[in-house]
Amino acid sequence: MKSSTESTDSLAPGSAKPVAGPGGSSGSGGHVSGTHVGFWGGLMTALLAVLVLAAAFTAPPRSGAYYPGDCIQYP
């Protein structure tokens, strides 16, 4: 039976890839946890909702009681 040092000695230098642990980083970059994606996705969704709501409130009416000029008639 081989020991753990014997099994890694058979690999060529630089061929073994580091493996990231649960909270660690492998150093390769690009690793994003689901928590980060969920946080930023939720934040961007809330920001977009606020912007759309602000645009809806500030848009002038095209017809109705509050329209300042000639109303667009119902077809």
Protein Blocks (a to p, Z undefined) as FASTA:
>chain_A
ZZfklmmmmpcehkaccdddfklcehlgoiacfklmmmmmmmmmmmmmmmmmmmmmmpcc
fbdjklcbdcdddZZ
